[in-house]
Amino acid sequence: MRRRAFVIVAVLAVLAAALVATSISTAAPSGTQVADLFAGKTTDVGDVFVWNDATNLYVQIDVTGGWCMTESHVAAASTLAGIPQNSQGNPPPGQFPYGDTYSPCATTDTFTIPLAELGTNPVIAVHAKVLHETAMWVFSDGGNTTVTGSLVGPLPRPAVDAWEAFGDPLDPTPSTWDIGVGTGTFAFADWIWSNYRVNTPTVNETVTFVRAFTVPGPVAPGSWMKVTSDDAYTANLNGTPVASDVWPNWPSVETASPFAPASGPNTLLFGATNSNLSWGQTGTIDNNPGGLIYEARINYYDRSESAWAGTSAGQTPFLGKNWATYFTFNPSLETAPIYNVTTTPTAWTCVAGASVGSLVPNSTVTWWMVGPTVYAKVVVDNVLPNSTFDIWVEQNGPTQANGTCPPGTNTPSNPAALTTNANGDGTVTFSFTPIAGAQKFFLSMWTPSGSLTGTQVLRTTAVTLP
């Protein structure tokens, strides 16, 4: 099939910008705080997601748009002064307490940082060394490959588009060769030979082809080459055999292996043989044509940058003269004490929760939200041992009166249970979707499970969540 040069150039202009991702990210919880990751001060190359639970702060770096990272560095502190900085006020990423290196280049990573001592409004600095990945195509077409060996001179000379079996060379429909190898197997390549028609159809002729190309940046993973010839061939890249086939396997198509182009100059060497084993002395230029076709995609990095996370390009910079930036995070944590209300189980309101009772030492409920989901971590100490407590969540919105939790009903939700050990200690973490408009939350707990009065009844004060 003949492919006009302007068509190839137009398609290549689009595909040269095709970008290859090298790893898959697990999405951060919805509703997390997001900071943009900027490379070279202004290029948005991804996002940093931050969220928390009762114990930890989570920082997830997601690099997108054809970019990936070779290094990451993360620091968090209660104040800006707690982030490592030199005497000029510039942060040295290599001194950040969290980070990693990646080979191959990665697109995501998540770091877990204890919340203790981070305060109520932590300062977070995130740095990454990033590369931008793109691709180049190397493929056979008349004039772009050199014939260095042939039964007929002169040598060297440019290869030409081959006569494709068995029809009008100007026919735009797939040729017998194209159909034989699978229509669409080669997106850009065309069949080439030393001459438009073979020189010696009655004898074996091996034609040597050379294709030189330059990869303009560091090579990225995932490069490949497909190749075949009517009737047999060998293929070498920079002196290393990468593919071959012999008659009568035609029309098979091989994928080169190994295929490892180098950054800088590269040389492909093909020895393509048009065999007389099928036709012998009855071979003609029509029934025994010769052709070689190859197509390679080489992935490489065309840009290397330093990237910092911030709320917008260049905002909240460090005190130094470089452009490093940071951002702040507001953990969504609320903690409520637990009271023993066994003797006063009805002393509560939806707005305040427990109104009387004795404080249970070292026992709390920590609440937080991630997106639309509410989480709670319950910790009890020295309550009724070897017991299972039903846990009920009471919810109240701004338009509900006391005693209607959730709105319009006296039936709270029952998302979890907690079992204590022989010392009366226990913990459980659970989550639930709040009712529409709910702002106030508190827990009621009682044992034995399944009862509504209980041998022991525990309740918290109410907290307000956004």
C-alpha positions as CSV (number, residue, x, y, z in Angstrom):
1,M,0.0,0.0,0.0
2,R,1.4,3.4,-1.0
3,R,1.4,6.0,1.9
4,R,1.9,9.6,0.8
5,A,4.6,11.5,2.7
6,F,2.3,14.3,3.7
7,V,-0.1,11.9,5.3
8,I,2.7,10.3,7.3
9,V,4.0,13.6,8.5
10,A,0.5,14.8,9.6
11,V,-0.1,11.6,11.6
12,L,3.3,11.6,13.1
13,A,2.8,15.2,14.2
14,V,0.0,14.0,16.4
15,L,1.5,10.7,17.6
16,A,4.9,12.2,18.4
17,A,3.2,13.8,21.3
18,A,1.7,10.6,22.5
19,L,2.6,10.0,26.1
20,V,3.2,6.8,27.9
21,A,2.3,6.2,31.6
22,T,4.6,3.9,33.5
23,S,2.5,3.0,36.5
24,I,-1.0,3.0,37.7
25,S,-2.3,5.2,40.6
26,T,-4.8,4.2,43.2
27,A,-7.1,7.1,43.4
28,A,-7.0,9.2,46.6
29,P,-10.3,9.4,48.6
30,S,-12.7,11.9,47.2
31,G,-12.9,15.2,48.9
32,T,-9.2,15.3,49.9
33,Q,-7.2,18.5,49.8
34,V,-5.4,19.0,46.5
35,A,-2.3,20.9,45.7
36,D,-1.0,21.3,42.2
37,L,2.5,20.0,41.3
38,F,4.4,22.6,39.2
39,A,7.5,21.8,37.2
40,G,9.8,24.6,36.1
41,K,7.7,27.1,38.1
42,T,4.6,27.1,35.9
43,T,4.0,23.7,34.2
44,D,1.3,21.7,36.0
45,V,2.5,18.1,36.0
46,G,0.1,16.5,38.4
47,D,-1.5,16.8,41.9
48,V,-0.7,16.1,45.5
49,F,-3.6,14.7,47.5
50,V,-3.6,15.1,51.3
51,W,-6.0,13.5,53.8
52,N,-5.9,12.2,57.3
53,D,-7.4,9.7,59.7
54,A,-7.2,9.6,63.5
55,T,-3.5,8.6,63.5
56,N,-1.8,9.6,60.3
57,L,-1.5,12.2,57.5
58,Y,-1.4,10.8,54.0
59,V,0.4,12.5,51.1
60,Q,-0.2,11.0,47.6
61,I,1.8,12.3,44.6
62,D,0.1,11.7,41.2
63,V,2.2,12.8,38.2
64,T,0.2,13.0,35.0
65,G,0.2,14.3,31.4
66,G,3.1,12.2,30.2
67,W,5.3,13.1,33.1
68,C,6.8,10.8,35.7
69,M,9.1,11.1,38.6
70,T,12.6,9.7,39.4
71,E,12.7,11.1,42.9
72,S,10.2,12.3,45.5
73,H,10.8,14.2,48.8
74,V,8.1,15.0,51.4
75,A,8.3,16.9,54.7
76,A,5.5,18.0,57.1
77,A,5.8,20.1,60.3
78,S,3.6,22.2,62.6
79,T,5.3,25.4,61.4
80,L,7.4,26.5,58.4
81,A,10.5,26.5,60.6
82,G,10.1,22.7,61.0
83,I,10.7,22.1,57.3
84,P,14.5,21.5,56.6
85,Q,16.0,24.7,55.2
86,N,19.5,26.0,54.8
87,S,20.9,29.3,56.0
88,Q,19.5,31.1,53.0
89,G,16.0,29.8,53.6
90,N,16.0,27.3,50.7
91,P,14.7,23.8,51.4
92,P,17.2,21.0,50.5
93,P,14.8,18.2,49.3
94,G,17.5,15.5,50.0
95,Q,17.1,16.3,53.8
96,F,13.3,15.8,53.8
97,P,12.4,12.8,56.0
98,Y,10.2,11.1,53.5
99,G,10.8,10.2,49.9
100,D,11.9,7.6,47.4
101,T,13.7,7.0,44.1
102,Y,12.2,5.2,41.2
103,S,13.6,3.1,38.4
104,P,11.7,2.9,36.1
105,C,10.2,6.4,36.4
106,A,7.0,6.3,38.4
107,T,3.7,8.2,38.3
108,T,2.4,7.8,41.8
109,D,3.5,7.2,45.4
110,T,1.9,7.7,48.8
111,F,3.6,8.5,52.1
112,T,2.2,8.0,55.6
113,I,3.2,10.6,58.3
114,P,2.1,10.3,61.9
115,L,-0.1,13.2,62.9
116,A,1.5,13.5,66.4
117,E,3.2,16.9,66.8
118,L,2.0,18.2,63.4
119,G,-0.4,20.6,65.1
120,T,-3.7,21.8,63.8
121,N,-2.5,23.3,60.6
122,P,0.5,21.4,59.3
123,V,2.9,22.9,56.7
124,I,3.7,20.4,53.9
125,A,6.5,20.6,51.3
126,V,6.5,18.2,48.4
127,H,9.3,18.0,45.8
128,A,9.8,15.7,42.8
129,K,12.3,15.3,40.1
130,V,10.2,14.8,37.0
131,L,10.7,13.7,33.4
132,H,8.4,14.3,30.4
133,E,8.0,11.2,28.2
134,T,7.3,11.3,24.5
135,A,8.0,9.0,21.5
136,M,9.6,9.0,18.1
137,W,8.9,6.6,15.2
138,V,11.4,4.9,12.9
139,F,9.9,3.1,10.0
140,S,10.6,1.9,6.5
141,D,9.7,4.2,3.6
142,G,11.2,4.9,0.2
143,G,14.3,7.1,0.7
144,N,14.7,6.9,4.4
145,T,16.7,3.7,4.5
146,T,20.1,3.0,2.7
147,V,20.9,0.0,0.6
148,T,24.5,-1.0,1.3
149,G,24.5,-4.5,-0.2
150,S,22.8,-5.8,-3.4
151,L,23.6,-7.8,-6.6
152,V,23.1,-4.7,-8.6
153,G,24.9,-1.3,-8.0
154,P,25.5,1.4,-7.5
155,L,26.1,1.2,-3.7
156,P,25.2,2.7,-1.4
157,R,21.9,4.1,-2.6
158,P,18.5,5.0,-1.1
159,A,16.0,2.2,-0.8
160,V,12.8,2.7,-2.8
161,D,9.2,1.7,-2.4
162,A,8.8,-1.9,-3.5
163,W,6.4,-3.3,-6.0
164,E,3.8,-4.9,-3.7
165,A,2.4,-8.2,-4.7
166,F,0.3,-8.5,-6.8
167,G,-1.4,-5.5,-8.3
168,D,-1.3,-1.9,-9.4
169,P,1.3,-0.1,-7.4
170,L,-0.9,3.0,-7.2
171,D,-3.9,1.1,-5.9
172,P,-4.6,2.5,-2.4
173,T,-6.3,-0.7,-1.2
174,P,-4.2,-3.2,0.9
175,S,-1.8,-5.3,-1.2
176,T,-1.4,-9.1,-0.9
177,W,1.5,-8.4,1.4
178,D,-0.5,-6.1,3.6
179,I,-3.3,-8.7,3.9
180,G,-0.7,-11.4,4.5
181,V,0.8,-9.7,7.5
182,G,-2.5,-8.3,8.7
183,T,-4.0,-5.1,7.5
184,G,-3.2,-2.4,10.0
185,T,-0.2,-4.2,11.6
186,F,2.0,-1.4,10.4
187,A,0.6,2.1,10.9
188,F,3.2,4.1,9.1
189,A,5.7,1.8,7.4
190,D,5.8,0.9,3.7
191,W,7.5,-2.0,1.9
192,I,10.9,-1.2,0.5
193,W,13.5,-2.9,-1.6
194,S,16.7,-2.1,-3.5
195,N,14.8,-1.5,-6.7
196,Y,11.1,-1.1,-7.5
197,R,11.2,-4.5,-9.1
198,V,13.6,-7.3,-8.0
199,N,16.7,-7.8,-10.0
200,T,17.1,-11.6,-10.0
201,P,13.8,-13.4,-9.3
202,T,15.4,-16.8,-10.2
203,V,18.2,-16.8,-7.6
204,N,18.5,-16.0,-3.9
205,E,19.3,-12.3,-3.4
206,T,20.1,-10.8,0.0
207,V,19.9,-7.1,0.2
208,T,21.5,-5.2,3.1
209,F,19.7,-2.2,4.5
210,V,20.9,0.3,7.0
211,R,18.8,2.8,8.9
212,A,20.5,5.3,11.2
213,F,18.5,7.4,13.7
214,T,19.2,9.5,16.8
215,V,17.2,9.4,20.0
216,P,17.4,13.0,21.3
217,G,17.0,12.2,25.0
218,P,17.3,9.4,27.7
219,V,15.4,6.3,26.6
220,A,12.2,5.4,28.5
221,P,10.9,1.8,28.9
222,G,8.5,0.3,26.5
223,S,10.2,0.8,23.1
224,W,9.4,-1.8,20.4
225,M,9.9,-2.8,16.8
226,K,7.9,-5.0,14.4
227,V,9.6,-6.4,11.2
228,T,9.1,-8.9,8.4
229,S,10.4,-9.6,4.9
230,D,9.4,-11.6,1.9
231,D,11.0,-14.2,2.2
232,A,13.5,-14.1,5.1
233,Y,15.6,-11.6,7.1
234,T,17.9,-10.8,9.9
235,A,17.7,-7.6,12.0
236,N,20.4,-6.1,14.2
237,L,20.3,-3.0,16.4
238,N,23.7,-1.5,17.2
239,G,25.4,-4.8,16.5
240,T,23.0,-6.9,18.6
241,P,20.7,-9.4,16.8
242,V,17.1,-8.5,17.6
243,A,14.9,-10.4,15.1
244,S,15.0,-12.9,12.3
245,D,12.9,-15.3,10.2
246,V,13.5,-17.9,7.5
247,W,11.6,-19.2,4.5
248,P,8.9,-20.7,4.5
249,N,7.6,-18.9,7.6
250,W,6.5,-15.9,5.6
251,P,4.2,-14.1,6.2
252,S,4.9,-14.0,9.9
253,V,5.7,-10.7,11.7
254,E,8.2,-10.6,14.5
255,T,8.6,-8.3,17.5
256,A,12.2,-7.4,18.1
257,S,13.7,-8.8,21.3
258,P,15.7,-7.5,22.9
259,F,15.0,-4.0,21.6
260,A,17.0,-1.4,23.6
261,P,17.9,1.7,21.6
262,A,20.5,4.0,23.1
263,S,20.2,7.7,23.8
264,G,22.0,9.3,20.9
265,P,23.0,7.6,17.6
266,N,21.6,4.2,16.7
267,T,21.9,1.9,13.7
268,L,19.5,-0.7,12.4
269,L,21.0,-3.3,10.0
270,F,18.7,-5.6,8.0
271,G,19.7,-8.5,5.7
272,A,16.6,-9.3,3.7
273,T,16.5,-12.3,1.4
274,N,14.3,-12.8,-1.7
275,S,14.4,-16.6,-2.0
276,N,14.1,-18.7,-5.1
277,L,13.0,-21.8,-3.1
278,S,9.3,-21.3,-4.1
279,W,9.7,-20.7,-7.8
280,G,13.2,-21.8,-8.8
281,Q,13.9,-21.1,-12.4
282,T,10.3,-20.2,-13.1
283,G,10.5,-17.1,-10.8
284,T,9.5,-13.8,-12.4
285,I,9.4,-10.3,-11.1
286,D,5.7,-10.7,-10.7
287,N,5.5,-14.0,-8.9
288,N,8.6,-13.6,-6.8
289,P,8.8,-10.0,-5.6
290,G,11.0,-8.9,-2.6
291,G,10.1,-6.5,0.2
292,L,11.2,-5.5,3.7
293,I,9.0,-3.6,6.2
294,Y,9.8,-2.4,9.7
295,E,8.3,0.0,12.2
296,A,9.7,1.0,15.7
297,R,8.4,3.2,18.4
298,I,11.1,4.6,20.7
299,N,10.0,6.2,24.0
300,Y,12.3,8.8,25.5
301,Y,12.4,11.7,27.9
302,D,12.5,15.1,26.3
303,R,12.4,17.3,29.4
304,S,13.8,17.1,32.9
305,E,12.5,19.5,35.7
306,S,12.3,20.1,39.4
307,A,8.7,20.2,40.7
308,W,7.2,21.7,43.8
309,A,3.6,21.4,45.1
310,G,1.6,24.5,45.9
311,T,-1.8,26.0,45.8
312,S,-0.9,27.9,42.6
313,A,2.2,28.5,40.5
314,G,4.9,30.3,42.6
315,Q,2.6,30.9,45.6
316,T,3.6,30.4,49.3
317,P,7.4,30.3,48.5
318,F,10.1,29.6,51.1
319,L,12.1,32.5,52.3
320,G,15.1,31.7,50.0
321,K,15.7,32.9,46.5
322,N,14.8,29.7,44.7
323,W,11.2,29.0,43.7
324,A,10.5,26.2,46.2
325,T,6.9,26.3,47.6
326,Y,4.8,24.7,50.3
327,F,1.2,24.6,51.4
328,T,-0.8,24.1,54.6
329,F,-3.4,21.5,55.5
330,N,-6.2,21.5,58.0
331,P,-6.8,18.0,59.4
332,S,-10.5,17.3,59.9
333,L,-10.2,15.8,63.4
334,E,-12.6,16.2,66.3
335,T,-12.2,14.3,69.6
336,A,-15.0,13.6,72.1
337,P,-14.7,12.1,75.6
338,I,-16.7,9.0,76.6
339,Y,-19.0,9.1,79.6
340,N,-20.6,6.2,81.6
341,V,-24.3,7.0,81.6
342,T,-25.6,3.7,82.8
343,T,-27.6,5.3,85.6
344,T,-28.8,8.2,83.4
345,P,-29.3,6.6,79.9
346,T,-31.8,9.2,78.8
347,A,-29.8,12.3,79.7
348,W,-28.8,13.5,76.3
349,T,-29.8,15.9,73.4
350,C,-29.0,15.7,69.7
351,V,-27.2,19.1,70.0
352,A,-25.0,18.2,72.9
353,G,-24.9,14.5,73.2
354,A,-24.3,13.2,76.8
355,S,-25.3,15.8,79.4
356,V,-24.5,13.9,82.6
357,G,-22.5,10.9,83.6
358,S,-19.0,9.9,84.8
359,L,-16.0,10.4,82.6
360,V,-14.4,7.2,81.4
361,P,-10.6,7.8,81.6
362,N,-8.4,7.3,78.5
363,S,-11.5,6.7,76.4
364,T,-12.4,8.8,73.4
365,V,-14.0,8.9,70.0
366,T,-12.0,10.6,67.2
367,W,-14.0,11.8,64.2
368,W,-12.9,12.9,60.8
369,M,-14.3,13.2,57.3
370,V,-12.9,12.2,53.9
371,G,-15.1,13.6,51.2
372,P,-18.7,12.7,52.0
373,T,-17.8,9.9,54.4
374,V,-17.6,10.2,58.2
375,Y,-15.0,8.1,60.0
376,A,-14.8,7.3,63.8
377,K,-12.2,5.7,65.9
378,V,-13.4,4.5,69.3
379,V,-11.0,3.7,72.1
380,V,-12.2,2.5,75.5
381,D,-10.2,1.7,78.6
382,N,-11.3,-0.3,81.7
383,V,-15.0,-0.6,80.8
384,L,-17.0,-3.8,81.1
385,P,-14.6,-6.7,80.2
386,N,-15.2,-9.4,77.7
387,S,-18.3,-7.7,76.3
388,T,-19.6,-6.6,73.0
389,F,-21.0,-3.1,72.8
390,D,-23.5,-2.0,70.1
391,I,-22.4,1.3,68.6
392,W,-25.1,3.8,67.5
393,V,-24.4,7.1,65.7
394,E,-26.7,9.9,66.6
395,Q,-26.9,12.7,64.0
396,N,-28.6,16.1,64.0
397,G,-28.9,18.8,61.4
398,P,-29.6,22.6,61.9
399,T,-33.4,22.2,61.3
400,Q,-34.0,19.2,63.7
401,A,-35.2,19.6,67.2
402,N,-33.6,17.7,70.1
403,G,-34.6,14.0,70.2
404,T,-34.9,13.6,66.5
405,C,-31.7,11.8,65.5
406,P,-31.7,11.3,62.6
407,P,-34.4,13.8,61.4
408,G,-38.0,12.6,61.8
409,T,-37.2,9.4,63.7
410,N,-35.8,8.2,67.0
411,T,-33.8,5.4,65.4
412,P,-30.1,6.2,65.1
413,S,-27.8,4.3,62.7
414,N,-25.9,1.2,63.9
415,P,-22.7,0.9,61.8
416,A,-20.4,-1.0,64.2
417,A,-19.8,-2.9,67.4
418,L,-16.9,-3.1,69.8
419,T,-15.6,-6.0,71.8
420,T,-13.5,-5.6,74.9
421,N,-10.8,-7.9,76.3
422,A,-10.4,-9.2,79.8
423,N,-9.1,-5.8,80.9
424,G,-12.1,-3.9,79.5
425,D,-10.0,-2.4,76.7
426,G,-11.1,-2.2,73.1
427,T,-10.9,-0.2,69.9
428,V,-12.7,-0.1,66.6
429,T,-12.7,2.2,63.5
430,F,-15.7,2.4,61.2
431,S,-17.2,4.7,58.6
432,F,-20.7,5.7,57.4
433,T,-22.4,8.1,55.1
434,P,-24.2,10.8,57.1
435,I,-27.8,11.9,56.6
436,A,-28.3,15.0,54.5
437,G,-27.7,18.1,56.5
438,A,-26.3,16.4,59.5
439,Q,-23.8,18.5,61.5
440,K,-23.7,17.2,65.0
441,F,-22.6,13.6,65.8
442,F,-22.2,11.6,68.9
443,L,-22.1,7.9,69.9
444,S,-24.2,5.8,72.2
445,M,-22.8,2.3,73.2
446,W,-24.3,-0.4,75.3
447,T,-23.9,-4.0,76.2
448,P,-25.1,-6.7,76.0
449,S,-25.5,-6.5,72.2
450,G,-29.0,-6.4,71.0
451,S,-30.5,-4.7,74.1
452,L,-31.7,-1.2,74.3
453,T,-31.1,-0.6,78.0
454,G,-27.9,-2.5,78.7
455,T,-25.7,-3.6,81.6
456,Q,-23.4,-0.7,80.8
457,V,-24.3,2.3,78.7
458,L,-21.6,4.7,77.3
459,R,-22.1,8.0,75.5
460,T,-20.0,10.8,74.1
461,T,-20.6,14.5,73.8
462,A,-21.4,15.8,70.4
463,V,-18.9,17.1,67.8
464,T,-19.5,19.3,64.8
465,L,-18.2,18.2,61.4
466,P,-18.3,20.3,58.2
